[in-house]
């Protein structure tokens, strides 16, 4: 008897505990529970502590009220230019009415997937491949509008639809890559040509400016050189006029400059002006009167024969220098042409020059 009582007590305790458990329902945040009483919709439990009638009320569905994301598998879609592309889509949605989402449609997630596929095929079917690849925003807006309008009756709000990938056939991908490579090569060639053009323009501008600056510098250098030469000539001219030299001194200086005139490897003709004989005539008097240049009068104590000998020696030195220059020129020409040189022309003998022979015109000796 005691055992039976014990069993009854245990059964009553279990029944009470089970009743309490079934009568108390705790719903977490962002979840709604749909309650049915004897198979009929009774109410929707909000988050928190809720009391139910045990063994009468039951939970039909537990609806998650948070925004959810689902990725659909790739779907083959035919474009308007008869190309089959594979499109992956991502859908963002949330349940706004758990009662309609439970009783208005069965398996709303599967229904949303099928609706997305059919709508996507309708949209892509009216576009060609190139426009489909470049019009993702337009396709997303169109899908969002159609899905939101249809799923609104199910208590579901489609917040966003994104196309994750559009994969054309392999042959089309190869053609597109070749086209893009050719386009990049064309742009690179254009940029290279433009850079080469700019480089040539800058180089030409630099050369132009350099030539202008070089010409300006040359012009200024020539001006300064001419001014220097003019100043030097003016200084020499003023010095000569201030010194007031006699004709005999000038004749002696003129005679000393003749070897320098003849000294030159490119000289073919040695021109002897008519003033040379006159200069040689006055050479004796010039050498005799160097000591008394101020008065230009010969001194009685000067030996005339010594003066003549000095003049003859100076003339001989000038003639020897001229012959040396002529021989050097003939040797250089003989070496260049490979044939023996011609005999040197006769020069003016110093005695004839000192003898006062007059020559009209210009006497010259050609160097062959």
Secondary structure by P-SEA (a helix, b strand, c coil): caaaaaaaaaaaaaaaaaaaaaabbbbcccbbbbbbccccccccccccccccccccccccbbbbccbbbbbbcbbbbbcccbbbbbbbbbbbbbbcccccccccccaaaaaaaaaaaaaaaaaaaaccaaaaaacaaaaaaaaaaaaaaaaccccccccccccccccccaaaaaaaaaaaaaaaaaaaaaaaaaaaaaaaaaaaaaaaaaaaaaaaaaaaaaaaaaaaaaaaaaaaaaaaaaacccaaaaaaaaaaacccccccccccbbbbccaaaaaaaaaaaaaaaccccccccccccccaaaaaaaaaaaaaaaaaaaaaaaaaaaaaaaaaaccccccccccccccccccccccccbbbbbcc
